[in-house]
Amino acid sequence: MNQSILIVDDQIGIRMLLQEVFEMAGYSTSLAQNGKEAVEHLSESPCDLVVLDYHIPVYNGNMVLQKMKQMRIDTKAVVITGLPEVAKKELGENLPEKIISKPFNVAKLRNTVEEILKKAE
């Protein structure tokens, strides 16, 4: 089964890099540049995992995770942030599967995503 990943980041360079990394690893990918786009995408076409930058426009990572919960969108999430302690505190009970600090190691991120998706199968 071809698993799908939604990449949410306001920086086009990061979106393109992660899209290439995950597609080369055999995943299908979708992109969103802000939290509102991410929520709209997830409500229309669910995916297996979201790689979510925490500090994004319109809805931040916390709001995206809250809206996913409200809409009963059962998608795993990996949050990327330069301020992991702040994110953990703000997220409270909406913790994702993993919080990864920026700057991040691309190979480590890919391995983390693969582990989470394997467990979900």
N, C-alpha and C positions, 0 to 999 in steps of 0.2 A: 504494500500500500504506500502510495506517495503521500507523505505527510506535508502539511502546509504550515508556513510560518508567516506571520504578519510582522513586518519591521516598521517600528514607529520611531522616527527621529526627525527633528527639524533641520538637521544638517544633511544636505543632499549627498555629500561625500561619504558620510557614514552609512546612509541608506544604500548607496550603490555598492560600497565595499561589502556590507553584510549580505546584500542580495547575491553578489557573486560568490561569496564564501559558502552560503547555504545552498545555492543552486548547484555548485560544484560538488557538494556533499550529497546531492540527490533529493533535496527538498524543493517543493514549489513555494514561491514567495509572493507576497503582496506588500505594497508599501503605503505608508501614510505619513504625512508630514506634521500632523498635530493630533491632539487627543480626540477632537470631535470627529475627524476623518476616521480615526481608529475605531471608535465606537460605532459609527455608521457602517463601516466595513464589516465589523464583527456581527452586527445585527442582520446584515444582508447575506453574508457568506462566512459562516463559522470556519475557524481554522484550528489547528492542533496546539499552536503555541504563539504567544506574542512576545517579541523582543521589544521592550518599551523603554525609551529614554524617559527619565523622570521629569526633567525640566523641559517641557514642550509647551507650545502655545495652545490657546483656547481652553482645553482641559489638560491639567498636568497628569502625571502618572497616577497619582492617588485618585483623582476624579475618574480616570479611565477604569481603574480597578473597581471603584465603588459602583460605577454605572454597569460594568459587566456583572457584578454581583446582583444588583437590582433587576437587571434584565435576564438573570439566570443564564448567562453565557458562561458555560463551563469550559473555559480555555485556560491552559497553563500559562504562566507569565514569568518572564525574566526581566527584572528592572535594572537598567544601567544608569548610574548616577555618580557625579563627582562628590556628592555629600551623602554617603551611605548611612551615617548615623542619623542625620536629619530625616532622610527618607524613612528609615525604620520607625522613628518616633511618629512621624506624620501618618504613616500607613496603619499603625495600630493593628487591628485584627485583619486588615486587608493585605497581609503579607503575601508576596508572590512566592513562587517556588524558590527563587534565588535573587539576591541583590548583588550586582557586580559593580565594583568601583571603577570609575574612569581615572586615568586612561586604562583601557582594558586590553588584555591580550586576546587577539582574535581566535587563536587556536584553543585557548582555554574556554572562551565563550562558546565556540562550536561544540567542544566536548561536553560542556555543561548542558547545552540544548539537547544534544544527542542522548545523554543520560536521562534527562527528564522525559523525553519522548519515548525512550525504550521502556521506562517504568509504566508509561501511560498505555502501552499497547495491550 
